[in-house]
Amino acid sequence: MLKPLQGHEGQRFHRVAQRIRYADEMESLWYLRQDMLAALSEVHGEAQARRAMRPINKLFKGLLPQAMVARPHHRFAN
């Protein structure tokens, strides 16, 4: 989950990475995806950030209740 943050500098990236490292529950990691998306969007734009998050979202498949699973954003599907 830390891979998309590698190679980026700045307090925001450091803080998100630290929170991911110390998260102790799957649900916490799930909610940290939004912080990752926001940090990556600032640098790369939202569309590229969402593409970078696709592999992360797949990590949670089958591990969370269906209500928590990300729904595809058709605007950024390609």
C-alpha positions, -999 to +999 in steps of 0.1 A: +000+000+000+030+023+005+043+018-031+024+047-047+038+070-021+074+061-028+095+088-045+073+116-032+086+141-007+068+165+016+050+165+049+017+152+035+032+121+019+053+114+050+022+117+073+001+094+052+029+068+049+034+069+087-003+065+093-004+035+070+026+019+087+010+022+121-026+013+112-036-017+132-069-027+115-080-034+079-107-008+083-082+019+092-062+011+060-094+012+040-102+047+051-065+059+046-070+053+009-088+086+007-058+104+022-035+086-003-058+097-032-058+133-020-020+134-017-014+118-051-041+140-067-022+171-057+009+160-076-005+139-105-041+150-109-072+130-099-074+107-129-039+094-126-042+092-088-073+070-092-055+048-116-026+044-091-052+034-064-068+005-085-042-021-073-047-008-037-085-012-039-080-048-051-061-057-020-093-053+000-114-075-021-132-101+001-118-086+033-144-059+040-182-059+042-198-052+008-211-018+019-175-006+023-162-018-010-153+010-035-176+014-064-161+022-098-161+058-110-173+057-146-158+090-153-123+076-146-128+040-158-104+042-187 
